[in-house]
């Protein structure tokens, strides 16, 4: 199986009053379609910055990132199109527009991507139903939903434009254990059934049970974790 994503020697340093902070330090990473990659590490280890670099929300100071062999260090309209159509984000704090309904939150990225309303409503209804958000709940405002419901809406939104890559930043961090397991199971299904490349960053090491490939991040550096006998990332 060919790698969908290749991260090559990327680094990112931020300036701070106390001195420069290297959040990502010469990281290499490969990820594939149909598989789940989990990166664990404590707060401040650089996990979220790495995810933002992969999703082009941040630009690396050094190194490169390729998707299907194409450099994604883009700018302007190309960068916007890449983020909207090739990558879906799932955030710890959901990042839904609270004044919109579940349906409206899911149709919004489709509208931003192509400006056409054809089929958007039907796709949003189907995606939400798959996430267990049915009937009247689809018309509920996001600020009236539970944390688990919000996260399932957020996953449906991430899938709206059928991206190749799903990036999940602490997707269970704001949920109870049982609801968090449901969310992880959904993400795993997206890899297994839909062939998505799913990358999860988390401080919760129990999520390693869902991983095909696993890494530990500390002080901006990434190290592979053996989770299968005879395998290494």
C-alpha beads as a LAMMPS data file, in Angstrom:
LAMMPS data file: protein, C-alpha beads

233 atoms
232 bonds

1 atom types
1 bond types

-500.0 500.0 xlo xhi
-500.0 500.0 ylo yhi
-500.0 500.0 zlo zhi

Masses

1 110.0

Atoms # bond

1 1 1 0.000 0.000 0.000
2 1 1 1.442 3.396 -1.005
3 1 1 1.719 6.157 1.539
4 1 1 -0.874 8.879 1.101
5 1 1 0.963 11.307 3.366
6 1 1 4.701 11.901 3.703
7 1 1 6.086 14.320 6.278
8 1 1 9.776 14.910 5.640
9 1 1 12.139 16.538 8.135
10 1 1 9.710 19.283 9.166
11 1 1 10.420 21.757 11.940
12 1 1 8.468 24.671 13.373
13 1 1 9.719 27.263 15.860
14 1 1 7.643 29.958 17.537
15 1 1 9.013 33.139 19.047
16 1 1 8.181 33.794 22.701
17 1 1 9.231 36.338 25.316
18 1 1 11.210 33.689 27.173
19 1 1 12.967 32.629 23.952
20 1 1 12.246 30.663 20.818
21 1 1 10.255 27.434 21.268
22 1 1 10.747 24.580 18.810
23 1 1 7.330 22.939 18.749
24 1 1 8.152 20.429 15.997
25 1 1 11.747 19.291 15.684
26 1 1 12.853 17.472 12.503
27 1 1 9.817 15.163 12.320
28 1 1 9.295 12.421 9.747
29 1 1 5.981 10.609 9.421
30 1 1 4.178 8.422 6.871
31 1 1 0.461 7.657 6.896
32 1 1 -1.723 5.532 4.653
33 1 1 -5.265 5.291 3.390
34 1 1 -7.398 2.831 5.307
35 1 1 -5.284 3.058 8.450
36 1 1 -5.311 4.874 11.781
37 1 1 -2.187 6.643 13.016
38 1 1 -2.192 7.701 16.666
39 1 1 0.276 10.193 18.166
40 1 1 0.338 10.345 21.970
41 1 1 2.117 12.777 24.222
42 1 1 1.607 15.299 27.007
43 1 1 0.270 18.821 26.585
44 1 1 2.866 21.084 25.031
45 1 1 4.705 18.252 23.294
46 1 1 4.005 19.626 19.796
47 1 1 1.197 17.242 18.776
48 1 1 -1.310 19.907 17.788
49 1 1 1.288 21.976 15.942
50 1 1 2.258 18.881 13.939
51 1 1 -1.380 18.286 13.063
52 1 1 -1.793 21.918 11.988
53 1 1 1.298 21.616 9.793
54 1 1 -0.106 18.501 8.113
55 1 1 -3.419 20.281 7.558
56 1 1 -1.721 23.450 6.258
57 1 1 -3.042 25.604 9.095
58 1 1 0.623 26.322 9.861
59 1 1 3.622 26.423 7.523
60 1 1 6.836 24.568 8.419
61 1 1 10.086 26.488 8.792
62 1 1 11.970 23.559 7.300
63 1 1 11.135 20.316 5.512
64 1 1 8.209 19.356 3.339
65 1 1 4.837 17.591 3.333
66 1 1 3.488 15.587 0.403
67 1 1 0.065 14.106 -0.301
68 1 1 0.042 11.537 -3.107
69 1 1 3.534 12.764 -3.987
70 1 1 2.501 16.402 -4.360
71 1 1 3.953 19.174 -2.195
72 1 1 1.196 20.754 -0.078
73 1 1 3.188 23.773 1.095
74 1 1 0.872 25.951 -0.962
75 1 1 -0.375 29.510 -0.924
76 1 1 -3.394 31.542 -1.963
77 1 1 -6.319 29.797 -3.643
78 1 1 -4.460 26.471 -3.929
79 1 1 -3.975 26.354 -0.162
80 1 1 -7.641 27.156 0.495
81 1 1 -8.795 24.432 -1.903
82 1 1 -6.449 21.889 -0.342
83 1 1 -7.777 22.566 3.159
84 1 1 -11.392 22.516 2.074
85 1 1 -11.332 19.407 -0.128
86 1 1 -8.453 17.168 0.918
87 1 1 -8.441 17.502 4.723
88 1 1 -11.161 17.217 7.366
89 1 1 -10.506 18.488 10.900
90 1 1 -12.042 17.231 14.145
91 1 1 -11.223 19.429 17.155
92 1 1 -11.347 18.831 20.910
93 1 1 -13.684 21.769 21.434
94 1 1 -15.762 20.906 18.345
95 1 1 -15.457 24.394 16.752
96 1 1 -19.053 24.316 15.558
97 1 1 -20.896 27.539 14.818
98 1 1 -23.221 27.463 17.814
99 1 1 -25.918 29.658 16.242
100 1 1 -26.318 27.196 13.347
101 1 1 -28.131 23.875 13.339
102 1 1 -26.362 20.560 12.912
103 1 1 -27.437 20.483 9.267
104 1 1 -26.217 24.008 8.650
105 1 1 -22.835 23.245 10.234
106 1 1 -22.358 20.286 7.882
107 1 1 -23.558 22.006 4.703
108 1 1 -21.395 25.100 5.314
109 1 1 -18.030 23.582 4.226
110 1 1 -19.686 22.170 1.099
111 1 1 -20.993 25.606 0.251
112 1 1 -17.582 27.178 0.840
113 1 1 -15.882 24.573 -1.349
114 1 1 -17.988 24.809 -4.499
115 1 1 -20.788 27.312 -3.944
116 1 1 -23.395 24.902 -5.291
117 1 1 -26.340 23.751 -3.201
118 1 1 -27.082 20.741 -5.395
119 1 1 -27.125 17.608 -3.267
120 1 1 -25.675 19.335 -0.209
121 1 1 -28.753 18.952 1.970
122 1 1 -29.121 15.257 1.146
123 1 1 -25.431 14.577 1.817
124 1 1 -25.557 16.425 5.136
125 1 1 -28.647 14.449 6.187
126 1 1 -26.921 11.159 5.282
127 1 1 -23.661 12.028 7.051
128 1 1 -25.426 13.097 10.232
129 1 1 -27.624 9.993 10.208
130 1 1 -24.521 7.840 9.902
131 1 1 -23.153 9.587 12.997
132 1 1 -26.373 8.875 14.903
133 1 1 -27.742 12.409 14.570
134 1 1 -31.266 11.803 13.247
135 1 1 -34.600 13.518 12.786
136 1 1 -35.279 16.629 14.827
137 1 1 -31.766 16.587 16.292
138 1 1 -30.415 17.534 12.871
139 1 1 -32.341 20.816 13.144
140 1 1 -31.169 21.528 16.696
141 1 1 -28.775 24.408 17.284
142 1 1 -25.276 23.283 18.167
143 1 1 -25.390 25.119 21.498
144 1 1 -28.293 22.883 22.581
145 1 1 -26.385 19.634 22.045
146 1 1 -24.369 17.435 24.392
147 1 1 -20.611 17.107 23.977
148 1 1 -20.933 13.715 22.295
149 1 1 -23.556 15.015 19.885
150 1 1 -21.408 18.018 19.031
151 1 1 -18.412 15.820 18.300
152 1 1 -20.445 13.557 16.015
153 1 1 -21.689 16.634 14.158
154 1 1 -18.071 17.788 13.930
155 1 1 -17.058 14.471 12.370
156 1 1 -19.920 14.709 9.860
157 1 1 -18.728 18.222 9.032
158 1 1 -15.167 16.945 8.559
159 1 1 -16.509 14.434 6.010
160 1 1 -18.638 16.953 4.132
161 1 1 -16.274 17.345 1.163
162 1 1 -15.137 13.695 1.200
163 1 1 -11.495 14.423 2.143
164 1 1 -8.674 11.888 1.904
165 1 1 -7.290 12.790 5.340
166 1 1 -9.077 13.143 8.685
167 1 1 -7.069 14.971 11.352
168 1 1 -8.428 14.612 14.889
169 1 1 -6.994 16.812 17.639
170 1 1 -7.817 15.372 21.089
171 1 1 -11.226 14.199 19.783
172 1 1 -12.172 12.593 23.121
173 1 1 -10.625 15.217 25.416
174 1 1 -13.940 16.889 26.209
175 1 1 -16.000 13.695 26.489
176 1 1 -16.717 11.049 29.098
177 1 1 -15.107 7.632 28.635
178 1 1 -18.106 5.884 27.058
179 1 1 -18.843 8.701 24.615
180 1 1 -15.158 8.991 23.782
181 1 1 -15.066 5.309 22.826
182 1 1 -17.998 5.846 20.457
183 1 1 -16.138 8.701 18.784
184 1 1 -12.950 6.640 18.402
185 1 1 -14.959 3.742 16.947
186 1 1 -16.430 6.133 14.362
187 1 1 -12.966 7.368 13.391
188 1 1 -11.690 3.803 13.064
189 1 1 -14.655 2.916 10.847
190 1 1 -13.846 5.862 8.591
191 1 1 -10.426 4.336 7.996
192 1 1 -11.524 0.710 7.682
193 1 1 -14.746 1.146 5.678
194 1 1 -14.206 4.416 3.840
195 1 1 -10.474 4.157 3.258
196 1 1 -9.685 7.457 4.947
197 1 1 -6.232 8.280 6.264
198 1 1 -7.018 9.018 9.932
199 1 1 -4.488 10.714 12.210
200 1 1 -5.381 11.178 15.883
201 1 1 -3.302 13.178 18.364
202 1 1 -4.131 12.637 22.008
203 1 1 -2.813 12.480 25.549
204 1 1 -5.038 9.389 26.124
205 1 1 -2.878 6.297 25.656
206 1 1 -5.932 3.993 25.669
207 1 1 -6.591 5.173 22.091
208 1 1 -3.423 3.315 21.054
209 1 1 -5.619 0.191 20.990
210 1 1 -7.250 1.591 17.837
211 1 1 -3.972 2.334 16.059
212 1 1 -2.380 0.654 13.076
213 1 1 0.679 2.837 13.639
214 1 1 1.588 4.712 16.793
215 1 1 4.044 7.382 17.838
216 1 1 5.033 9.182 21.015
217 1 1 5.791 12.912 20.879
218 1 1 7.855 14.763 23.445
219 1 1 9.550 18.171 23.166
220 1 1 8.747 18.352 19.472
221 1 1 10.334 15.011 18.581
222 1 1 8.496 11.958 17.297
223 1 1 9.381 8.365 18.124
224 1 1 7.688 5.225 16.841
225 1 1 5.913 2.853 19.218
226 1 1 5.849 -0.864 18.419
227 1 1 2.237 -1.992 18.746
228 1 1 2.439 -5.070 16.527
229 1 1 5.018 -7.797 16.761
230 1 1 7.561 -7.396 14.015
231 1 1 6.246 -3.996 12.918
232 1 1 7.653 -0.505 13.168
233 1 1 6.300 2.794 11.838

Bonds

1 1 1 2
2 1 2 3
3 1 3 4
4 1 4 5
5 1 5 6
6 1 6 7
7 1 7 8
8 1 8 9
9 1 9 10
10 1 10 11
11 1 11 12
12 1 12 13
13 1 13 14
14 1 14 15
15 1 15 16
16 1 16 17
17 1 17 18
18 1 18 19
19 1 19 20
20 1 20 21
21 1 21 22
22 1 22 23
23 1 23 24
24 1 24 25
25 1 25 26
26 1 26 27
27 1 27 28
28 1 28 29
29 1 29 30
30 1 30 31
31 1 31 32
32 1 32 33
33 1 33 34
34 1 34 35
35 1 35 36
36 1 36 37
37 1 37 38
38 1 38 39
39 1 39 40
40 1 40 41
41 1 41 42
42 1 42 43
43 1 43 44
44 1 44 45
45 1 45 46
46 1 46 47
47 1 47 48
48 1 48 49
49 1 49 50
50 1 50 51
51 1 51 52
52 1 52 53
53 1 53 54
54 1 54 55
55 1 55 56
56 1 56 57
57 1 57 58
58 1 58 59
59 1 59 60
60 1 60 61
61 1 61 62
62 1 62 63
63 1 63 64
64 1 64 65
65 1 65 66
66 1 66 67
67 1 67 68
68 1 68 69
69 1 69 70
70 1 70 71
71 1 71 72
72 1 72 73
73 1 73 74
74 1 74 75
75 1 75 76
76 1 76 77
77 1 77 78
78 1 78 79
79 1 79 80
80 1 80 81
81 1 81 82
82 1 82 83
83 1 83 84
84 1 84 85
85 1 85 86
86 1 86 87
87 1 87 88
88 1 88 89
89 1 89 90
90 1 90 91
91 1 91 92
92 1 92 93
93 1 93 94
94 1 94 95
95 1 95 96
96 1 96 97
97 1 97 98
98 1 98 99
99 1 99 100
100 1 100 101
101 1 101 102
102 1 102 103
103 1 103 104
104 1 104 105
105 1 105 106
106 1 106 107
107 1 107 108
108 1 108 109
109 1 109 110
110 1 110 111
111 1 111 112
112 1 112 113
113 1 113 114
114 1 114 115
115 1 115 116
116 1 116 117
117 1 117 118
118 1 118 119
119 1 119 120
120 1 120 121
121 1 121 122
122 1 122 123
123 1 123 124
124 1 124 125
125 1 125 126
126 1 126 127
127 1 127 128
128 1 128 129
129 1 129 130
130 1 130 131
131 1 131 132
132 1 132 133
133 1 133 134
134 1 134 135
135 1 135 136
136 1 136 137
137 1 137 138
138 1 138 139
139 1 139 140
140 1 140 141
141 1 141 142
142 1 142 143
143 1 143 144
144 1 144 145
145 1 145 146
146 1 146 147
147 1 147 148
148 1 148 149
149 1 149 150
150 1 150 151
151 1 151 152
152 1 152 153
153 1 153 154
154 1 154 155
155 1 155 156
156 1 156 157
157 1 157 158
158 1 158 159
159 1 159 160
160 1 160 161
161 1 161 162
162 1 162 163
163 1 163 164
164 1 164 165
165 1 165 166
166 1 166 167
167 1 167 168
168 1 168 169
169 1 169 170
170 1 170 171
171 1 171 172
172 1 172 173
173 1 173 174
174 1 174 175
175 1 175 176
176 1 176 177
177 1 177 178
178 1 178 179
179 1 179 180
180 1 180 181
181 1 181 182
182 1 182 183
183 1 183 184
184 1 184 185
185 1 185 186
186 1 186 187
187 1 187 188
188 1 188 189
189 1 189 190
190 1 190 191
191 1 191 192
192 1 192 193
193 1 193 194
194 1 194 195
195 1 195 196
196 1 196 197
197 1 197 198
198 1 198 199
199 1 199 200
200 1 200 201
201 1 201 202
202 1 202 203
203 1 203 204
204 1 204 205
205 1 205 206
206 1 206 207
207 1 207 208
208 1 208 209
209 1 209 210
210 1 210 211
211 1 211 212
212 1 212 213
213 1 213 214
214 1 214 215
215 1 215 216
216 1 216 217
217 1 217 218
218 1 218 219
219 1 219 220
220 1 220 221
221 1 221 222
222 1 222 223
223 1 223 224
224 1 224 225
225 1 225 226
226 1 226 227
227 1 227 228
228 1 228 229
229 1 229 230
230 1 230 231
231 1 231 232
232 1 232 233
